[in-house]
């Protein structure tokens, strides 16, 4: 089983490399999906590789759960509409409509929060907020070369660790395949990037990671602090989005329009190179993921201490980075 999982992961990696090579050639030849002279084909390569490698696992073992099948189907829908958005930009309303439809289908397949004592309606509402929120937060994170792809690799591996500790093969395979296809993309997206993932890629990755997070069982009922584990693991896109909203609200500016207030862009404004900024952001992502894994395994008191430490580090970064002068 372990060897087969290894080959399935390798298949995702090489499929992604193949699709990147193919779609890059087509984009350059036919002058499509190249608004800035760099092909926006990373997303479709990542998405197709993830779907095909996951389906291969399903046919080999016939063990995929209904929820896992739901993630494959709905993520493919997100990928298609993301590709349309890259080709001919959709309106904000159309994007949200697609996200609502995809999330509704995800819930139909059984992928949703399972928080007890709050009822089905509250769980469904939380699921919508979580999936759509993470999807868009990940899209906003794609602002410098390598950041969204690198974050996807680290977060996927964190979910893989927890899945393996739980003995959850289905979720583990999804996490492993996503990590490998995102990693292959980094060969072309590491600064200076020769391809971009586009909205198709960033929305796809955010959607899949949000969905995978809902499949995992983090702890028994007596360790309620473990419910914060997925929030910590996805802490970087959540933190970056919250940081921009808070800073722009303080400045009495519209919090959701495009701006240069993002954490990575503030690192660049300090004079750091793109690679040094990328390493700093990925280190911050790794910090959040390690905290999230720890919270899923330790007792409530230790978990509370870990969460408090993560919050303290975040507040220090907010205070320091808020002093950086940026435009917008």
C-alpha positions as CSV (number, residue, x, y, z in Angstrom):
1,X,0.0,0.0,0.0
2,X,2.8,2.4,0.9
3,X,4.7,1.7,-2.3
4,X,1.5,2.2,-4.4
5,X,0.8,5.5,-2.6
6,X,4.3,6.6,-3.4
7,X,3.8,5.8,-7.1
8,X,0.4,7.6,-7.2
9,X,2.1,10.7,-5.7
10,X,4.9,10.4,-8.3
11,X,2.2,10.2,-11.0
12,X,0.7,13.5,-9.8
13,X,4.1,15.1,-9.9
14,X,5.0,14.0,-13.4
15,X,1.5,14.6,-14.8
16,X,1.8,18.2,-13.6
17,X,5.2,18.6,-15.2
18,X,3.8,17.1,-18.5
19,X,0.7,19.4,-18.4
20,X,2.8,22.4,-17.6
21,X,5.1,21.7,-20.6
22,X,2.2,21.0,-22.9
23,X,0.0,24.0,-21.9
24,X,2.9,26.4,-21.9
25,X,3.8,25.4,-25.4
26,X,0.1,25.9,-26.5
27,X,-0.2,29.2,-24.7
28,X,2.9,30.6,-26.3
29,X,2.1,29.3,-29.8
30,X,-1.5,30.5,-29.9
31,X,-1.0,33.6,-27.7
32,X,-3.7,32.7,-25.2
33,X,-3.7,33.1,-21.4
34,X,-0.7,35.4,-21.5
35,X,-2.0,38.8,-20.3
36,X,1.5,39.8,-19.0
37,X,3.6,37.8,-21.4
38,X,3.8,34.9,-19.0
39,X,1.5,31.9,-19.4
40,X,-1.3,31.5,-16.8
41,X,-1.4,27.8,-17.2
42,X,-0.1,26.6,-13.8
43,X,-3.6,26.3,-12.4
44,X,-5.0,24.0,-15.1
45,X,-1.9,21.8,-14.9
46,X,-2.2,21.5,-11.1
47,X,-5.9,20.9,-11.2
48,X,-6.0,18.3,-13.9
49,X,-3.0,16.4,-12.4
50,X,-4.7,16.4,-9.0
51,X,-8.0,15.1,-10.4
52,X,-6.4,12.4,-12.6
53,X,-4.0,11.1,-10.0
54,X,-6.8,11.0,-7.4
55,X,-9.1,9.1,-9.8
56,X,-6.4,6.6,-10.5
57,X,-6.2,5.8,-6.8
58,X,-10.0,5.4,-6.7
59,X,-9.9,2.8,-9.5
60,X,-7.0,1.0,-8.0
61,X,-8.4,0.5,-4.5
62,X,-12.2,1.3,-4.8
63,X,-11.8,2.8,-1.4
64,X,-12.6,6.5,-2.0
65,X,-15.3,7.8,0.3
66,X,-18.3,9.8,-1.0
67,X,-16.7,12.9,0.5
68,X,-13.4,12.4,-1.4
69,X,-15.3,11.9,-4.6
70,X,-17.2,15.1,-3.9
71,X,-14.0,17.0,-3.5
72,X,-12.7,15.8,-6.8
73,X,-15.9,16.7,-8.7
74,X,-16.5,20.1,-7.1
75,X,-12.8,21.1,-7.3
76,X,-12.9,20.3,-11.1
77,X,-15.9,22.6,-11.4
78,X,-13.9,25.4,-9.6
79,X,-11.0,24.7,-11.9
80,X,-13.1,25.1,-15.1
81,X,-14.6,28.4,-14.0
82,X,-11.2,29.6,-12.9
83,X,-9.9,28.9,-16.3
84,X,-12.8,30.9,-17.8
85,X,-12.0,33.7,-15.4
86,X,-8.3,33.7,-16.5
87,X,-9.4,33.8,-20.2
88,X,-12.1,36.4,-19.9
89,X,-12.4,37.9,-16.4
90,X,-15.7,37.1,-14.6
91,X,-17.6,39.6,-12.5
92,X,-17.2,39.5,-8.7
93,X,-20.9,38.4,-8.5
94,X,-20.3,35.5,-11.0
95,X,-17.2,34.3,-9.1
96,X,-19.2,34.2,-5.8
97,X,-22.1,32.5,-7.5
98,X,-19.8,29.7,-8.7
99,X,-18.2,29.4,-5.3
100,X,-21.6,29.1,-3.7
101,X,-22.7,26.4,-6.2
102,X,-19.5,24.4,-5.7
103,X,-19.7,24.7,-1.9
104,X,-23.4,23.6,-2.0
105,X,-22.4,20.5,-4.0
106,X,-19.5,19.9,-1.5
107,X,-22.0,19.9,1.3
108,X,-24.3,17.6,-0.7
109,X,-21.5,15.0,-0.8
110,X,-21.1,15.3,3.0
111,X,-18.1,17.6,3.3
112,X,-19.0,20.0,6.0
113,X,-18.2,20.9,9.6
114,X,-19.4,18.4,12.2
115,X,-19.4,20.6,15.3
116,X,-21.8,19.1,17.8
117,X,-24.5,20.9,19.8
118,X,-24.8,23.7,17.2
119,X,-27.2,22.0,14.8
120,X,-27.2,21.3,11.1
121,X,-28.0,24.8,9.9
122,X,-25.2,26.4,11.9
123,X,-22.7,23.8,10.6
124,X,-23.8,24.5,7.0
125,X,-23.4,28.2,7.5
126,X,-19.9,27.8,9.0
127,X,-19.0,25.5,6.1
128,X,-20.0,28.1,3.5
129,X,-18.0,30.8,5.4
130,X,-15.0,28.5,5.7
131,X,-14.8,27.2,2.2
132,X,-15.5,30.5,0.4
133,X,-13.4,32.5,2.9
134,X,-10.3,30.2,2.4
135,X,-10.8,30.0,-1.3
136,X,-10.7,33.8,-1.7
137,X,-7.9,34.2,1.0
138,X,-5.7,31.9,-1.0
139,X,-6.5,33.8,-4.2
140,X,-5.3,37.0,-2.5
141,X,-2.1,35.3,-1.3
142,X,-1.0,34.8,-4.9
143,X,0.9,38.1,-5.1
144,X,4.6,37.1,-5.4
145,X,6.3,34.2,-7.3
146,X,6.2,30.9,-5.4
147,X,4.1,32.0,-2.5
148,X,0.7,30.4,-3.2
149,X,2.3,27.2,-4.5
150,X,4.8,26.9,-1.6
151,X,2.0,27.5,0.9
152,X,-0.1,24.8,-0.7
153,X,2.8,22.3,-0.4
154,X,3.4,23.1,3.3
155,X,-0.3,23.1,4.2
156,X,-1.0,19.9,2.3
157,X,1.9,18.1,4.0
158,X,0.5,19.3,7.4
159,X,-2.8,17.8,6.6
160,X,-1.0,14.6,5.4
161,X,0.8,14.3,8.7
162,X,-2.5,14.5,10.7
163,X,-4.3,12.1,8.3
164,X,-1.5,9.5,8.7
165,X,-1.6,9.9,12.5
166,X,-5.3,9.2,12.3
167,X,-5.0,6.3,9.9
168,X,-7.1,8.2,7.3
169,X,-5.8,6.9,4.0
170,X,-8.4,8.7,1.8
171,X,-7.7,12.2,3.1
172,X,-4.0,11.4,3.3
173,X,-3.9,10.5,-0.4
174,X,-5.7,13.7,-1.4
175,X,-3.2,15.7,0.7
176,X,-0.2,13.9,-0.7
177,X,-1.3,14.3,-4.3
178,X,-2.0,18.0,-3.9
179,X,1.4,18.5,-2.3
180,X,3.2,16.8,-5.2
181,X,1.4,18.6,-8.0
182,X,1.9,21.9,-6.3
183,X,5.6,21.1,-5.7
184,X,6.1,20.4,-9.4
185,X,4.5,23.8,-10.2
186,X,7.2,25.5,-8.1
187,X,9.9,24.4,-10.5
188,X,8.4,26.9,-12.9
189,X,7.0,29.4,-10.5
190,X,10.0,29.9,-8.2
191,X,11.3,33.5,-8.6
192,X,11.8,34.5,-11.3
193,X,8.6,32.7,-12.5
194,X,8.2,31.4,-16.1
195,X,4.5,30.6,-15.5
196,X,1.7,31.7,-13.2
197,X,-1.1,29.7,-11.7
198,X,-3.7,32.3,-12.4
199,X,-7.1,32.5,-10.7
200,X,-7.8,29.0,-11.8
201,X,-4.9,27.7,-9.7
202,X,-5.3,29.9,-6.6
203,X,-9.1,29.4,-6.3
204,X,-8.6,25.6,-7.0
205,X,-5.9,25.2,-4.3
206,X,-7.8,27.3,-1.7
207,X,-11.0,25.4,-2.4
208,X,-9.4,21.9,-2.2
209,X,-7.4,22.8,1.0
210,X,-10.5,24.1,2.7
211,X,-12.4,21.0,1.8
212,X,-9.6,18.6,2.9
213,X,-9.5,20.4,6.2
214,X,-13.2,19.5,6.8
215,X,-12.6,15.8,6.2
216,X,-10.0,15.4,9.0
217,X,-10.9,14.4,12.5
218,X,-8.6,16.5,14.7
219,X,-9.3,15.2,18.3
220,X,-11.9,13.6,20.6
221,X,-14.6,15.6,22.2
222,X,-12.7,16.3,25.4
223,X,-10.0,18.2,23.5
224,X,-12.1,21.1,22.1
225,X,-9.1,23.3,21.5
226,X,-8.1,21.0,18.6
227,X,-11.0,22.5,16.6
228,X,-8.6,25.4,16.1
229,X,-6.1,23.2,14.4
230,X,-7.3,23.7,10.7
231,X,-7.4,27.5,11.4
232,X,-3.8,27.4,12.5
233,X,-2.7,25.2,9.6
234,X,-4.3,27.6,7.1
235,X,-3.1,30.5,9.3
236,X,-1.0,32.2,6.6
237,X,-3.8,33.0,4.1
238,X,-6.2,33.7,7.0
239,X,-3.6,36.0,8.7
240,X,-2.7,37.8,5.4
241,X,-6.4,38.5,4.6
242,X,-7.3,39.6,8.1
243,X,-4.1,41.8,8.3
244,X,-5.2,43.7,5.1
245,X,-8.8,44.0,6.3
246,X,-7.8,45.3,9.8
247,X,-5.1,47.8,8.4
248,X,-7.4,49.2,5.8
249,X,-10.3,49.5,8.2
250,X,-8.1,51.5,10.5
251,X,-7.2,53.7,7.6
252,X,-10.9,54.0,6.7
253,X,-10.3,52.5,3.3
254,X,-12.3,49.9,1.5
255,X,-10.9,46.6,2.9
256,X,-11.6,44.3,-0.1
257,X,-10.3,46.2,-3.0
258,X,-6.8,45.3,-4.4
259,X,-4.0,47.0,-2.5
260,X,-0.3,46.9,-1.6
261,X,-1.1,46.3,2.1
262,X,-0.3,42.5,2.0
263,X,2.3,41.2,4.3
264,X,4.6,40.0,1.5
265,X,4.5,43.3,-0.3
266,X,5.5,45.0,2.9
267,X,8.5,42.8,3.2
268,X,9.4,43.9,-0.4
269,X,8.9,47.5,0.6
270,X,11.5,47.0,3.4
271,X,14.0,46.3,0.6
272,X,14.1,42.5,0.8
273,X,14.5,40.5,-2.4
274,X,11.7,38.4,-3.7
275,X,13.4,35.2,-2.7
276,X,14.1,36.4,0.8
277,X,10.5,37.6,1.1
278,X,9.3,34.2,-0.1
279,X,11.4,32.3,2.4
280,X,10.2,34.6,5.2
281,X,6.5,34.0,4.3
282,X,6.9,30.3,3.9
283,X,8.7,30.1,7.2
284,X,5.7,31.9,8.7
285,X,3.4,29.4,7.0
286,X,5.5,26.5,8.4
287,X,5.2,28.0,11.9
288,X,1.4,28.1,11.7
289,X,1.3,24.5,10.4
290,X,3.5,23.2,13.2
291,X,1.4,24.9,15.7
292,X,-1.7,23.4,14.1
293,X,-0.3,19.9,14.2
294,X,0.7,20.3,17.8
295,X,-2.7,21.6,18.8
296,X,-4.3,18.5,17.2
297,X,-2.2,16.2,19.4
298,X,-1.7,17.8,22.8
299,X,-3.9,18.3,25.8
300,X,-6.2,21.3,26.2
301,X,-3.8,23.3,28.4
302,X,-0.9,22.8,26.1
303,X,-3.1,23.5,23.1
304,X,-4.3,26.8,24.7
305,X,-0.7,27.7,25.3
306,X,0.2,26.9,21.6
307,X,-2.7,29.0,20.3
308,X,-1.7,31.9,22.6
309,X,1.9,31.7,21.4
310,X,0.7,31.8,17.7
311,X,-1.5,34.8,18.5
312,X,1.4,36.6,20.3
313,X,3.7,36.1,17.3
314,X,1.0,37.3,14.9
315,X,0.4,40.4,17.0
316,X,4.1,41.2,17.0
317,X,4.3,40.9,13.2
318,X,1.2,43.1,12.8
319,X,2.7,45.8,15.0
320,X,6.0,45.7,13.2
321,X,4.7,45.5,9.6
322,X,2.1,48.1,10.2
323,X,4.9,50.6,10.5
324,X,6.1,49.9,6.9
325,X,5.1,52.6,4.5
326,X,3.4,51.3,1.3
327,X,1.3,52.8,-1.4
328,X,-2.5,52.3,-1.5
